[in-house]
Every structure is written in C-alpha cells, then in structure tokens.
Amino acid sequence: MGGFIGAVLRYLIGLIPVKETMVFPVKTFCINIIGCLLIGLITVLASRNPEINPKWILFLKAGICGGFTTFSTFALETTDLIKGGHMGIAFLYAILSATIGVAVIFGIDIVAGKQ
C-alpha cells in the first residue's frame, strides 16, 4: 500500500510540465531529493518518538518513500544522457543527486542534534 501511494505521488509530479528543451532530468532529481528529505525527517521523528509503531515507520520509509523515489529511473536517465552525448550533464546529475541526497539527510541529523 505504501509503495502504491509513493508511486502515485511520483506519477503526479511527473505530470508537472517542464521546458521541453531541458536536458537535465529535473523531475527525477527533485523526486529523489524530496524523498531523501522525507526519509530523513521520518527517521529523526521515529528516533525521538519510540512509542511510534515500527510498522508505521517501515510503511513510511520503505513503502511510501521507496515507492516515491526512483533509483532505477535515475540510472536509466544517466545512461541515456551519456548515450545522447551529454556526458557533462550526466556527470553533473549523478554527482548532484548523490551529494545533495546525502547532504539533505546529514543536514537533518545536524539540525535535529543527532550528530
């Protein structure tokens, strides 16, 4: 059920129009960064509220966030960029996705005082 909810949310974001001339896969990038933000917040909230049922945490993290984010699409789009001769954009996309994704979760930990 959680995966379904996450996938529907991802689909709805996919309907948002972007410039057709844009090569950078902005939708997938935003989806994955939002997913990192959500999973970071859920983790912090769960650690501060041990009374929350672990099944709900799993539903939110693995279900909704897992269904929402999309590593396979990220990998496919990066491959397509390389095959299309957009090596620089592919490199930028891969580096920004990994760096910002980790930084968002690390930043949430710092702000929450978990460091």
N, CA, C and O atoms as CSV, one atom per row, in Angstrom:
chain,resi,resn,atom,element,x,y,z
A,1,MET,N,N,0.819,-1.191,0.000
A,1,MET,CA,C,0.000,0.000,0.000
A,1,MET,C,C,0.872,1.268,0.000
A,1,MET,O,O,0.596,2.222,-0.728
A,2,GLY,N,N,1.923,1.260,0.825
A,2,GLY,CA,C,2.801,2.427,0.876
A,2,GLY,C,C,3.502,2.670,-0.446
A,2,GLY,O,O,3.627,3.810,-0.893
A,3,GLY,N,N,3.964,1.580,-1.078
A,3,GLY,CA,C,4.614,1.709,-2.380
A,3,GLY,C,C,3.674,2.280,-3.427
A,3,GLY,O,O,4.085,3.065,-4.281
A,4,PHE,N,N,2.410,1.881,-3.357
A,4,PHE,CA,C,1.396,2.404,-4.276
A,4,PHE,C,C,1.232,3.909,-4.083
A,4,PHE,O,O,1.197,4.667,-5.053
A,5,ILE,N,N,1.131,4.332,-2.836
A,5,ILE,CA,C,0.965,5.764,-2.541
A,5,ILE,C,C,2.163,6.547,-3.060
A,5,ILE,O,O,2.000,7.579,-3.710
A,6,GLY,N,N,3.373,6.055,-2.775
A,6,GLY,CA,C,4.577,6.729,-3.245
A,6,GLY,C,C,4.654,6.796,-4.757
A,6,GLY,O,O,5.040,7.819,-5.321
A,7,ALA,N,N,4.284,5.697,-5.419
A,7,ALA,CA,C,4.321,5.665,-6.885
A,7,ALA,C,C,3.311,6.630,-7.492
A,7,ALA,O,O,3.603,7.281,-8.496
A,8,VAL,N,N,2.132,6.728,-6.896
A,8,VAL,CA,C,1.120,7.669,-7.392
A,8,VAL,C,C,1.615,9.106,-7.219
A,8,VAL,O,O,1.439,9.934,-8.112
A,9,LEU,N,N,2.229,9.400,-6.080
A,9,LEU,CA,C,2.774,10.744,-5.866
A,9,LEU,C,C,3.859,11.056,-6.899
A,9,LEU,O,O,3.915,12.163,-7.435
A,10,ARG,N,N,4.721,10.069,-7.172
A,10,ARG,CA,C,5.768,10.256,-8.181
A,10,ARG,C,C,5.147,10.496,-9.557
A,10,ARG,O,O,5.607,11.359,-10.304
A,11,TYR,N,N,4.118,9.744,-9.887
A,11,TYR,CA,C,3.421,9.907,-11.167
A,11,TYR,C,C,2.840,11.318,-11.285
A,11,TYR,O,O,2.965,11.963,-12.326
A,12,LEU,N,N,2.207,11.787,-10.214
A,12,LEU,CA,C,1.596,13.119,-10.243
A,12,LEU,C,C,2.640,14.203,-10.444
A,12,LEU,O,O,2.402,15.163,-11.177
A,13,ILE,N,N,3.790,14.063,-9.804
A,13,ILE,CA,C,4.865,15.028,-10.022
A,13,ILE,C,C,5.353,14.936,-11.467
A,13,ILE,O,O,5.724,15.947,-12.064
A,14,GLY,N,N,5.353,13.738,-12.023
A,14,GLY,CA,C,5.751,13.552,-13.419
A,14,GLY,C,C,4.853,14.276,-14.400
A,14,GLY,O,O,5.261,14.544,-15.530
A,15,LEU,N,N,3.644,14.596,-13.992
A,15,LEU,CA,C,2.711,15.323,-14.857
A,15,LEU,C,C,2.995,16.821,-14.917
A,15,LEU,O,O,2.468,17.516,-15.785
A,16,ILE,N,N,3.820,17.321,-14.005
A,16,ILE,CA,C,4.144,18.749,-13.991
A,16,ILE,C,C,4.970,19.069,-15.241
A,16,ILE,O,O,5.997,18.438,-15.488
A,17,PRO,N,N,4.519,20.046,-16.024
A,17,PRO,CA,C,5.252,20.354,-17.261
A,17,PRO,C,C,6.579,21.062,-16.970
A,17,PRO,O,O,6.669,21.901,-16.074
A,18,VAL,N,N,7.595,20.705,-17.741
A,18,VAL,CA,C,8.886,21.395,-17.700
A,18,VAL,C,C,9.265,21.742,-19.133
A,18,VAL,O,O,8.683,21.215,-20.082
A,19,LYS,N,N,10.239,22.626,-19.286
A,19,LYS,CA,C,10.687,23.018,-20.623
A,19,LYS,C,C,11.130,21.792,-21.406
A,19,LYS,O,O,11.920,20.986,-20.914
A,20,GLU,N,N,10.627,21.653,-22.606
A,20,GLU,CA,C,10.999,20.513,-23.444
A,20,GLU,C,C,12.461,20.565,-23.859
A,20,GLU,O,O,13.039,19.536,-24.208
A,21,THR,N,N,13.064,21.741,-23.827
A,21,THR,CA,C,14.460,21.871,-24.224
A,21,THR,C,C,15.409,21.499,-23.095
A,21,THR,O,O,16.617,21.393,-23.311
A,22,MET,N,N,14.881,21.301,-21.899
A,22,MET,CA,C,15.728,20.991,-20.761
A,22,MET,C,C,16.224,19.547,-20.864
A,22,MET,O,O,15.428,18.618,-20.997
A,23,VAL,N,N,17.541,19.369,-20.802
A,23,VAL,CA,C,18.131,18.040,-20.890
A,23,VAL,C,C,18.264,17.425,-19.500
A,23,VAL,O,O,18.112,16.214,-19.342
A,24,PHE,N,N,18.544,18.242,-18.499
A,24,PHE,CA,C,18.722,17.763,-17.123
A,24,PHE,C,C,17.404,17.169,-16.621
A,24,PHE,O,O,16.366,17.824,-16.716
A,25,PRO,N,N,17.424,15.946,-16.090
A,25,PRO,CA,C,16.192,15.283,-15.630
A,25,PRO,C,C,15.709,15.848,-14.288
A,25,PRO,O,O,15.828,15.202,-13.248
A,26,VAL,N,N,15.172,17.045,-14.336
A,26,VAL,CA,C,14.829,17.794,-13.131
A,26,VAL,C,C,13.751,17.103,-12.294
A,26,VAL,O,O,13.798,17.165,-11.066
A,27,LYS,N,N,12.795,16.456,-12.927
A,27,LYS,CA,C,11.714,15.824,-12.156
A,27,LYS,C,C,12.240,14.694,-11.280
A,27,LYS,O,O,11.939,14.637,-10.087
A,28,THR,N,N,13.020,13.799,-11.865
A,28,THR,CA,C,13.566,12.687,-11.082
A,28,THR,C,C,14.502,13.206,-10.006
A,28,THR,O,O,14.505,12.703,-8.882
A,29,PHE,N,N,15.296,14.212,-10.349
A,29,PHE,CA,C,16.203,14.809,-9.369
A,29,PHE,C,C,15.416,15.338,-8.177
A,29,PHE,O,O,15.755,15.044,-7.031
A,30,CYS,N,N,14.377,16.111,-8.436
A,30,CYS,CA,C,13.558,16.679,-7.355
A,30,CYS,C,C,12.855,15.589,-6.546
A,30,CYS,O,O,12.801,15.661,-5.318
A,31,ILE,N,N,12.322,14.588,-7.228
A,31,ILE,CA,C,11.648,13.485,-6.536
A,31,ILE,C,C,12.610,12.804,-5.569
A,31,ILE,O,O,12.257,12.552,-4.417
A,32,ASN,N,N,13.818,12.505,-6.028
A,32,ASN,CA,C,14.768,11.800,-5.177
A,32,ASN,C,C,15.259,12.660,-4.014
A,32,ASN,O,O,15.476,12.141,-2.919
A,33,ILE,N,N,15.436,13.960,-4.231
A,33,ILE,CA,C,15.862,14.839,-3.137
A,33,ILE,C,C,14.727,15.004,-2.126
A,33,ILE,O,O,14.970,14.982,-0.919
A,34,ILE,N,N,13.504,15.168,-2.599
A,34,ILE,CA,C,12.354,15.240,-1.684
A,34,ILE,C,C,12.250,13.942,-0.886
A,34,ILE,O,O,11.973,13.968,0.313
A,35,GLY,N,N,12.472,12.809,-1.550
A,35,GLY,CA,C,12.450,11.520,-0.858
A,35,GLY,C,C,13.508,11.439,0.227
A,35,GLY,O,O,13.246,10.910,1.307
A,36,CYS,N,N,14.704,11.957,-0.044
A,36,CYS,CA,C,15.765,11.994,0.973
A,36,CYS,C,C,15.346,12.867,2.150
A,36,CYS,O,O,15.568,12.507,3.307
A,37,LEU,N,N,14.746,14.003,1.855
A,37,LEU,CA,C,14.261,14.888,2.914
A,37,LEU,C,C,13.218,14.175,3.769
A,37,LEU,O,O,13.281,14.221,4.998
A,38,LEU,N,N,12.272,13.524,3.130
A,38,LEU,CA,C,11.210,12.831,3.864
A,38,LEU,C,C,11.747,11.690,4.715
A,38,LEU,O,O,11.371,11.558,5.880
A,39,ILE,N,N,12.619,10.867,4.148
A,39,ILE,CA,C,13.128,9.728,4.904
A,39,ILE,C,C,14.009,10.197,6.067
A,39,ILE,O,O,14.045,9.561,7.120
A,40,GLY,N,N,14.714,11.308,5.870
A,40,GLY,CA,C,15.492,11.883,6.966
A,40,GLY,C,C,14.598,12.380,8.087
A,40,GLY,O,O,14.867,12.133,9.262
A,41,LEU,N,N,13.530,13.083,7.722
A,41,LEU,CA,C,12.589,13.587,8.733
A,41,LEU,C,C,11.891,12.444,9.464
A,41,LEU,O,O,11.732,12.490,10.684
A,42,ILE,N,N,11.479,11.430,8.729
A,42,ILE,CA,C,10.816,10.276,9.345
A,42,ILE,C,C,11.760,9.594,10.328
A,42,ILE,O,O,11.348,9.213,11.424
A,43,THR,N,N,13.015,9.440,9.944
A,43,THR,CA,C,13.999,8.791,10.808
A,43,THR,C,C,14.206,9.575,12.096
A,43,THR,O,O,14.247,8.994,13.181
A,44,VAL,N,N,14.336,10.887,11.979
A,44,VAL,CA,C,14.514,11.723,13.169
A,44,VAL,C,C,13.275,11.664,14.055
A,44,VAL,O,O,13.387,11.486,15.268
A,45,LEU,N,N,12.103,11.811,13.462
A,45,LEU,CA,C,10.869,11.759,14.254
A,45,LEU,C,C,10.708,10.405,14.935
A,45,LEU,O,O,10.268,10.338,16.082
A,46,ALA,N,N,11.057,9.336,14.246
A,46,ALA,CA,C,10.948,7.997,14.835
A,46,ALA,C,C,11.920,7.822,15.994
A,46,ALA,O,O,11.587,7.192,16.998
A,47,SER,N,N,13.121,8.377,15.858
A,47,SER,CA,C,14.104,8.234,16.935
A,47,SER,C,C,13.712,9.037,18.170
A,47,SER,O,O,14.099,8.691,19.286
A,48,ARG,N,N,12.958,10.091,17.978
A,48,ARG,CA,C,12.520,10.924,19.108
A,48,ARG,C,C,11.195,10.476,19.704
A,48,ARG,O,O,10.806,10.936,20.777
A,49,ASN,N,N,10.510,9.589,19.017
A,49,ASN,CA,C,9.200,9.115,19.470
A,49,ASN,C,C,9.163,7.590,19.435
A,49,ASN,O,O,8.566,7.006,18.531
A,50,PRO,N,N,9.796,6.944,20.412
A,50,PRO,CA,C,9.872,5.479,20.390
A,50,PRO,C,C,8.517,4.786,20.518
A,50,PRO,O,O,8.410,3.583,20.278
A,51,GLU,N,N,7.495,5.529,20.891
A,51,GLU,CA,C,6.166,4.927,21.008
A,51,GLU,C,C,5.501,4.704,19.651
A,51,GLU,O,O,4.484,4.014,19.568
A,52,ILE,N,N,6.066,5.281,18.587
A,52,ILE,CA,C,5.515,5.064,17.247
A,52,ILE,C,C,5.778,3.613,16.848
A,52,ILE,O,O,6.898,3.116,16.970
A,53,ASN,N,N,4.752,2.958,16.380
A,53,ASN,CA,C,4.844,1.559,15.968
A,53,ASN,C,C,5.877,1.418,14.841
A,53,ASN,O,O,5.775,2.107,13.826
A,54,PRO,N,N,6.862,0.539,15.006
A,54,PRO,CA,C,7.881,0.342,13.963
A,54,PRO,C,C,7.287,-0.046,12.604
A,54,PRO,O,O,7.902,0.200,11.567
A,55,LYS,N,N,6.108,-0.645,12.607
A,55,LYS,CA,C,5.466,-0.997,11.334
A,55,LYS,C,C,5.064,0.254,10.562
A,55,LYS,O,O,5.107,0.266,9.331
A,56,TRP,N,N,4.671,1.313,11.282
A,56,TRP,CA,C,4.339,2.575,10.619
A,56,TRP,C,C,5.588,3.214,10.023
A,56,TRP,O,O,5.554,3.773,8.927
A,57,ILE,N,N,6.684,3.123,10.760
A,57,ILE,CA,C,7.944,3.682,10.262
A,57,ILE,C,C,8.362,2.949,8.983
A,57,ILE,O,O,8.774,3.577,8.008
A,58,LEU,N,N,8.253,1.633,8.996
A,58,LEU,CA,C,8.565,0.836,7.812
A,58,LEU,C,C,7.632,1.191,6.652
A,58,LEU,O,O,8.073,1.301,5.508
A,59,PHE,N,N,6.350,1.367,6.949
A,59,PHE,CA,C,5.365,1.753,5.934
A,59,PHE,C,C,5.758,3.078,5.284
A,59,PHE,O,O,5.691,3.222,4.064
A,60,LEU,N,N,6.164,4.036,6.100
A,60,LEU,CA,C,6.527,5.355,5.584
A,60,LEU,C,C,7.853,5.332,4.824
A,60,LEU,O,O,7.954,5.880,3.726
A,61,LYS,N,N,8.875,4.692,5.418
A,61,LYS,CA,C,10.212,4.715,4.818
A,61,LYS,C,C,10.329,3.786,3.609
A,61,LYS,O,O,10.653,4.236,2.510
A,62,ALA,N,N,10.070,2.506,3.808
A,62,ALA,CA,C,10.234,1.538,2.711
A,62,ALA,C,C,9.060,1.607,1.739
A,62,ALA,O,O,9.234,1.449,0.531
A,63,GLY,N,N,7.867,1.843,2.274
A,63,GLY,CA,C,6.674,1.877,1.435
A,63,GLY,C,C,6.546,3.164,0.648
A,63,GLY,O,O,6.796,3.193,-0.557
A,64,ILE,N,N,6.155,4.228,1.330
A,64,ILE,CA,C,5.889,5.491,0.627
A,64,ILE,C,C,7.163,6.081,0.024
A,64,ILE,O,O,7.196,6.398,-1.165
A,65,CYS,N,N,8.213,6.229,0.837
A,65,CYS,CA,C,9.450,6.811,0.296
A,65,CYS,C,C,10.079,5.904,-0.755
A,65,CYS,O,O,10.605,6.386,-1.758
A,66,GLY,N,N,10.026,4.590,-0.527
A,66,GLY,CA,C,10.569,3.647,-1.503
A,66,GLY,C,C,9.812,3.675,-2.820
A,66,GLY,O,O,10.412,3.570,-3.890
A,67,GLY,N,N,8.493,3.817,-2.742
A,67,GLY,CA,C,7.681,3.912,-3.954
A,67,GLY,C,C,7.798,5.261,-4.636
A,67,GLY,O,O,7.612,5.371,-5.848
A,68,PHE,N,N,8.106,6.287,-3.857
A,68,PHE,CA,C,8.201,7.646,-4.382
A,68,PHE,C,C,9.532,7.875,-5.103
A,68,PHE,O,O,9.559,8.386,-6.222
A,69,THR,N,N,10.621,7.500,-4.460
A,69,THR,CA,C,11.933,7.727,-5.065
A,69,THR,C,C,12.204,6.662,-6.117
A,69,THR,O,O,11.533,5.631,-6.170
A,70,THR,N,N,13.195,6.932,-6.946
A,70,THR,CA,C,13.390,6.023,-8.069
A,70,THR,C,C,14.842,5.973,-8.523
A,70,THR,O,O,15.267,6.752,-9.376
A,71,PHE,N,N,15.590,5.052,-7.948
A,71,PHE,CA,C,16.990,4.892,-8.332
A,71,PHE,C,C,17.115,4.334,-9.748
A,71,PHE,O,O,18.018,4.721,-10.490
A,72,SER,N,N,16.224,3.438,-10.122
A,72,SER,CA,C,16.311,2.838,-11.457
A,72,SER,C,C,16.106,3.882,-12.555
A,72,SER,O,O,16.781,3.838,-13.584
A,73,THR,N,N,15.182,4.815,-12.345
A,73,THR,CA,C,14.980,5.879,-13.336
A,73,THR,C,C,16.195,6.795,-13.374
A,73,THR,O,O,16.610,7.231,-14.448
A,74,PHE,N,N,16.767,7.088,-12.215
A,74,PHE,CA,C,17.997,7.880,-12.143
A,74,PHE,C,C,19.102,7.211,-12.971
A,74,PHE,O,O,19.775,7.877,-13.758
A,75,ALA,N,N,19.287,5.903,-12.795
A,75,ALA,CA,C,20.322,5.176,-13.534
A,75,ALA,C,C,20.036,5.182,-15.038
A,75,ALA,O,O,20.946,5.379,-15.843
A,76,LEU,N,N,18.784,4.970,-15.412
A,76,LEU,CA,C,18.403,4.973,-16.827
A,76,LEU,C,C,18.619,6.349,-17.451
A,76,LEU,O,O,19.178,6.455,-18.542
A,77,GLU,N,N,18.183,7.394,-16.769
A,77,GLU,CA,C,18.342,8.749,-17.315
A,77,GLU,C,C,19.812,9.127,-17.438
A,77,GLU,O,O,20.205,9.780,-18.405
A,78,THR,N,N,20.622,8.725,-16.474
A,78,THR,CA,C,22.056,8.994,-16.559
A,78,THR,C,C,22.655,8.278,-17.769
A,78,THR,O,O,23.450,8.858,-18.508
A,79,THR,N,N,22.272,7.024,-17.965
A,79,THR,CA,C,22.740,6.254,-19.124
A,79,THR,C,C,22.285,6.904,-20.430
A,79,THR,O,O,23.068,7.020,-21.373
A,80,ASP,N,N,21.032,7.324,-20.486
A,80,ASP,CA,C,20.512,7.978,-21.694
A,80,ASP,C,C,21.254,9.280,-21.991
A,80,ASP,O,O,21.524,9.591,-23.151
A,81,LEU,N,N,21.582,10.035,-20.952
A,81,LEU,CA,C,22.340,11.270,-21.152
A,81,LEU,C,C,23.710,10.963,-21.748
A,81,LEU,O,O,24.154,11.641,-22.675
A,82,ILE,N,N,24.376,9.944,-21.217
A,82,ILE,CA,C,25.695,9.563,-21.738
A,82,ILE,C,C,25.575,9.111,-23.192
A,82,ILE,O,O,26.347,9.550,-24.045
A,83,LYS,N,N,24.620,8.245,-23.472
A,83,LYS,CA,C,24.425,7.745,-24.840
A,83,LYS,C,C,24.043,8.869,-25.800
A,83,LYS,O,O,24.346,8.802,-26.992
A,84,GLY,N,N,23.378,9.901,-25.281
A,84,GLY,CA,C,22.978,11.028,-26.113
A,84,GLY,C,C,24.065,12.073,-26.280
A,84,GLY,O,O,23.838,13.117,-26.891
A,85,GLY,N,N,25.251,11.799,-25.738
A,85,GLY,CA,C,26.367,12.726,-25.887
A,85,GLY,C,C,26.392,13.850,-24.871
A,85,GLY,O,O,27.128,14.821,-25.045
A,86,HIS,N,N,25.610,13.739,-23.826
A,86,HIS,CA,C,25.552,14.775,-22.789
A,86,HIS,C,C,26.338,14.326,-21.556
A,86,HIS,O,O,25.794,14.259,-20.454
A,87,MET,N,N,27.609,14.023,-21.752
A,87,MET,CA,C,28.454,13.488,-20.688
A,87,MET,C,C,28.539,14.440,-19.493
A,87,MET,O,O,28.461,14.005,-18.344
A,88,GLY,N,N,28.696,15.716,-19.758
A,88,GLY,CA,C,28.803,16.699,-18.676
A,88,GLY,C,C,27.542,16.762,-17.834
A,88,GLY,O,O,27.615,16.799,-16.605
A,89,ILE,N,N,26.393,16.773,-18.481
A,89,ILE,CA,C,25.124,16.817,-17.752
A,89,ILE,C,C,24.918,15.516,-16.983
A,89,ILE,O,O,24.418,15.539,-15.858
A,90,ALA,N,N,25.295,14.386,-17.572
A,90,ALA,CA,C,25.179,13.093,-16.884
A,90,ALA,C,C,26.032,13.084,-15.620
A,90,ALA,O,O,25.584,12.646,-14.561
A,91,PHE,N,N,27.257,13.569,-15.740
A,91,PHE,CA,C,28.160,13.631,-14.592
A,91,PHE,C,C,27.597,14.562,-13.521
A,91,PHE,O,O,27.580,14.218,-12.339
A,92,LEU,N,N,27.137,15.741,-13.940
A,92,LEU,CA,C,26.562,16.706,-13.001
A,92,LEU,C,C,25.342,16.117,-12.292
A,92,LEU,O,O,25.199,16.257,-11.077
A,93,TYR,N,N,24.478,15.470,-13.038
A,93,TYR,CA,C,23.271,14.839,-12.492
A,93,TYR,C,C,23.631,13.782,-11.450
A,93,TYR,O,O,23.057,13.757,-10.361
A,94,ALA,N,N,24.574,12.918,-11.783
A,94,ALA,CA,C,24.972,11.851,-10.863
A,94,ALA,C,C,25.607,12.416,-9.594
A,94,ALA,O,O,25.273,11.995,-8.487
A,95,ILE,N,N,26.513,13.361,-9.757
A,95,ILE,CA,C,27.201,13.947,-8.600
A,95,ILE,C,C,26.229,14.732,-7.729
A,95,ILE,O,O,26.225,14.576,-6.508
A,96,LEU,N,N,25.404,15.577,-8.349
A,96,LEU,CA,C,24.448,16.364,-7.567
A,96,LEU,C,C,23.432,15.476,-6.852
A,96,LEU,O,O,23.095,15.732,-5.696
A,97,SER,N,N,22.946,14.445,-7.522
A,97,SER,CA,C,21.955,13.557,-6.908
A,97,SER,C,C,22.516,12.897,-5.659
A,97,SER,O,O,21.878,12.903,-4.607
A,98,ALA,N,N,23.709,12.330,-5.776
A,98,ALA,CA,C,24.311,11.645,-4.629
A,98,ALA,C,C,24.705,12.631,-3.535
A,98,ALA,O,O,24.406,12.408,-2.361
A,99,THR,N,N,25.369,13.712,-3.910
A,99,THR,CA,C,25.869,14.671,-2.927
A,99,THR,C,C,24.738,15.371,-2.189
A,99,THR,O,O,24.744,15.434,-0.959
A,100,ILE,N,N,23.779,15.890,-2.919
A,100,ILE,CA,C,22.686,16.622,-2.275
A,100,ILE,C,C,21.797,15.670,-1.485
A,100,ILE,O,O,21.329,16.025,-0.404
A,101,GLY,N,N,21.557,14.471,-2.002
A,101,GLY,CA,C,20.754,13.494,-1.267
A,101,GLY,C,C,21.346,13.169,0.091
A,101,GLY,O,O,20.640,13.175,1.099
A,102,VAL,N,N,22.645,12.885,0.120
A,102,VAL,CA,C,23.320,12.586,1.387
A,102,VAL,C,C,23.371,13.835,2.262
A,102,VAL,O,O,23.154,13.750,3.471
A,103,ALA,N,N,23.654,14.989,1.669
A,103,ALA,CA,C,23.737,16.232,2.439
A,103,ALA,C,C,22.411,16.580,3.101
A,103,ALA,O,O,22.393,17.063,4.233
A,104,VAL,N,N,21.309,16.339,2.412
A,104,VAL,CA,C,19.989,16.619,2.988
A,104,VAL,C,C,19.768,15.779,4.240
A,104,VAL,O,O,19.351,16.301,5.274
A,105,ILE,N,N,20.044,14.486,4.152
A,105,ILE,CA,C,19.832,13.612,5.308
A,105,ILE,C,C,20.814,13.955,6.422
A,105,ILE,O,O,20.427,13.991,7.591
A,106,PHE,N,N,22.070,14.207,6.083
A,106,PHE,CA,C,23.059,14.597,7.086
A,106,PHE,C,C,22.664,15.921,7.737
A,106,PHE,O,O,22.792,16.084,8.950
A,107,GLY,N,N,22.187,16.862,6.930
A,107,GLY,CA,C,21.748,18.155,7.460
A,107,GLY,C,C,20.589,18.025,8.426
A,107,GLY,O,O,20.538,18.724,9.438
A,108,ILE,N,N,19.663,17.138,8.120
A,108,ILE,CA,C,18.542,16.902,9.034
A,108,ILE,C,C,19.062,16.366,10.358
A,108,ILE,O,O,18.593,16.778,11.419
A,109,ASP,N,N,20.028,15.450,10.311
A,109,ASP,CA,C,20.620,14.921,11.541
A,109,ASP,C,C,21.272,16.035,12.360
A,109,ASP,O,O,21.122,16.081,13.580
A,110,ILE,N,N,21.988,16.922,11.692
A,110,ILE,CA,C,22.655,18.019,12.398
A,110,ILE,C,C,21.629,18.945,13.032
A,110,ILE,O,O,21.742,19.291,14.208
A,111,VAL,N,N,20.632,19.345,12.260
A,111,VAL,CA,C,19.599,20.247,12.778
A,111,VAL,C,C,18.854,19.599,13.938
A,111,VAL,O,O,18.484,20.270,14.902
A,112,ALA,N,N,18.637,18.294,13.840
A,112,ALA,CA,C,17.924,17.574,14.899
A,112,ALA,C,C,18.817,17.302,16.107
A,112,ALA,O,O,18.335,16.858,17.149
A,113,GLY,N,N,20.108,17.566,15.971
A,113,GLY,CA,C,21.014,17.363,17.093
A,113,GLY,C,C,21.445,15.925,17.295
A,113,GLY,O,O,21.826,15.546,18.402
A,114,LYS,N,N,21.392,15.107,16.233
A,114,LYS,CA,C,21.750,13.695,16.346
A,114,LYS,C,C,23.221,13.433,16.070
A,114,LYS,O,O,23.704,12.334,16.344
A,115,GLN,N,N,23.930,14.383,15.552
A,115,GLN,CA,C,25.294,14.191,15.077
A,115,GLN,C,C,26.070,13.418,16.072
A,115,GLN,O,O,27.252,13.147,15.859
